Amino acid sequence: MKRNRGKLFVISGPSGAGKGTLRRELFKAMPNLIYSVSVTTRKPRAGEVNGVDYFFITQEEFEKMRDNGELLEWAEVHGNLYGTPKGFVEEKLNQGKSVVLEIDVQGALQVKERFPEAVLIFILPPSKEELASRLKGRGTETPEELEIRLRNASWELDKRELYDYAVINDDVDRASSELIEIVKREIGLSGGEGENVLSDDRGFDEKEEHKHPLSFDDDNCKEGKGDRK
């Protein structure tokens, strides 16, 4: 009897939106999901563990993987390279297991091209002011890096309509419950029909985005569109 192929989920959104927090809550509720750890040339941050948060590799190692076709997707973001090992993902999907990627918008759109059945979920902050506050509050970026991430957020937000779902992370408990329900529904563990949650009235409509004082300007996003952590 042929085994049913697993479901592929892709979570992305601007840095500071809370992707990692919601993803961890998802895995607490659904521990049978498989998390695909990305490779990156970025230096580890304090508290990050190699093989858990990322596989931290050299640029030479990354380029070798890329040139050998070992990456499902890859992107340069903020001057660092990120990618998803292809073999691991395909192996788990073929075993009938559902796999979750937490990657940037560039990578997510590459995955959607290769796997049209992939479910793309965009995580939004409640507002751009809150996004800026979160990034400043975590204190992991230099002022220059912070400015780049804020600029790139505009490009990412413009791409959210290409996603299957959007979840606004205004409250971790509510947002994680919504994310869990989406994944359960897509896997077939929930009876609810649900709706695509792309429209919202909390400051992310096209007219309001261009009025925001942070001036998220697409023309200024040349350092690497999209965002990973």
LOMAR-81462 format. One record per residue (C-alpha): residue in one letter; z, y, x. Coordinates in steps of 0.1 Angstrom, whole numbers, plus 5000, padded with zeros to 4 digits. Layout:
BEGIN
aZYX ...
This chain:
BEGIN
m500050005000 k499050345014 r501950575022 n501850915005 r501351195030 g504251435034 k504251805024 l503852085049 f505852405043 v505452725063 i508152995063 s507453335077 g508153705073 p509154005094 s511753975121 g515154065105 a514153925071 g516553635075 k514053345078 g516253145101 t519353185079 l517453075048 r515852785066 r519252655078 e520552675042 l517452485030 f518152205055 k521852185045 a520752115009 m517751895019 p518651715052 n515751475049 l513251755057 i511851765092 y511952085112 s509152135137 v510452315168 s507952565182 v507152615219 t507452955234 t507153145267 r509853385255 k513153385274 p516053225255 r518553455238 a522253415240 g523253105221 e519752955218 v519452595228 n516252445243 g514752185220 v516752315190 d515752675185 y512552655206 f511152455235 f511152725262 i508252665285 t506252855312 q503053025304 e501152775325 e502652485305 f501752665272 e498252725283 k497852365293 m498952255258 r496652505242 d493652405263 n494252035257 g494252085219 e497951995216 l498852295194 l498452305156 e498552685158 w499452945184 a499753325186 e500753595210 v503553805195 h505254095213 g503753975246 n505053625243 l503153305234 y504353085205 g502852755191 t503452445171 p503052105187 k500351925167 g501151565174 f504751575160 v503751745128 e500851505120 e502951205129 k505751305105 l503351395077 n501551065080 q504950895077 g505351055043 k507951305055 s507951675045 v507851915075 v508952275077 l507552535101 e509152865107 i506353065123 d504653405123 v501953525099 q499153465124 g500153105129 a500753045092 l497253155083 q495852925110 v497852635095 k496552715060 e492952695073 r493552345088 f495852225060 p494852395027 e497452195009 a500252355030 v502752565010 l503252915025 i506553095017 f507053455027 i510553595032 l511053965024 p513954195032 p515154385002 s513754715016 k512254845048 e515355055054 e517454735053 l514954555076 a515354835102 s519154825098 r519254445104 l517154465135 k519254745150 g522454575140 r521654245158 g521254425191 t518854175207 e515954405213 t515354705235 p514455035217 e510854975227 e510854615213 l512554735181 e509854985176 i507154725180 r508754485155 l509054765130 r505454855134 n504254495131 a506254455099 s503654665081 w500854425090 e502954125080 l503854275046 d500254345039 k499553965043 r502253845019 e499753814990 l498053535010 y501153325006 d501953084978 y505453224972 a507653514983 v511453514983 i513353844986 n516453795008 d518754054992 d521553794989 v521653485010 d523053254983 r520553364957 a517553364981 s518453024996 s518752874961 e515353014952 l513852874984 i515452534978 e514052524942 i510552604955 v510652324980 k512052074955 r509452174930 e506652134954 i507851794966 g508351684930 l512151674929 s512451944902 g511051954867 g510652334865 e507252484865 g508152814882 e505953104891 n504453254921 v507053524930 l504753774947 s505354074925 d508554274927 d509854624919 r512154674949 g509954894971 f507254664983 d504354764961 e501254904979 k501855264967 e505455284979 e504755115013 h502655405025 k505355655017 h508155495037 p509755725063 l509555455090 s505755495090 f504755135093 d501255195105 d498654915110 d496955115138 n500055095159 c500354725157 k498254645188 e501054475208 g500754155188 k500554125150 g502953895132 d506453805142 r508653525153 k512353555161 
